[in-house]
Amino acid sequence: MASELVQIKTAQLHNHCPECYSTEGLELSFSQRFKENSFYKTLTNQITTDLYCTKCESQIFPVNWTEDIERVVDYHSKAFQPREKTFKLKPLAWIILIAIDLIILLVILIAFNVIEI
């Protein structure tokens, strides 16, 4: 099953980077997990928050966040509206479901002697 993150929102922060101490270049991004296989595709409610500095080109992990960064991330998290959870069946799944329904219907019709073999 293929799983990837779909970036929903990106915000530029003007806080000091914990790595290079630059006030420019911090980028906060929110992503949702998207899963797809042969039978269905779905957008889940799983949200991922990433902080990246474009100046020193490093990902800033939550362990290294300062209190100011945490406050700004909390603010953006409250304002963030994720996409609604979706679930869509692919044509192969529909074909299998219809085939199973037809087999069940055929068994019932044979069991009640509507159709004779």
Stockholm file with secondary structure:
# STOCKHOLM 1.0

chainA/1-117         MASELVQIKTAQLHNHCPECYSTEGLELSFSQRFKENSFYKTLTNQITTDLYCTKCESQIFPVNWTEDIERVVDYHSKAFQPREKTFKLKPLAWIILIAIDLIILLVILIAFNVIEI
#=GR chainA/1-117 SS CEEEEEEEEEEEECSCCTTTCCSSCEEEEEEEEEEECSSEEEEEEEEEEEEEETTTTEEECGGGCCHHHHHHHHHHHHHCCCCCCEEEECHHHHHHHHHHHHHHHHHHHHHTTSSCC
#=GC SS_cons         CEEEEEEEEEEEECSCCTTTCCSSCEEEEEEEEEEECSSEEEEEEEEEEEEEETTTTEEECGGGCCHHHHHHHHHHHHHCCCCCCEEEECHHHHHHHHHHHHHHHHHHHHHTTSSCC
//
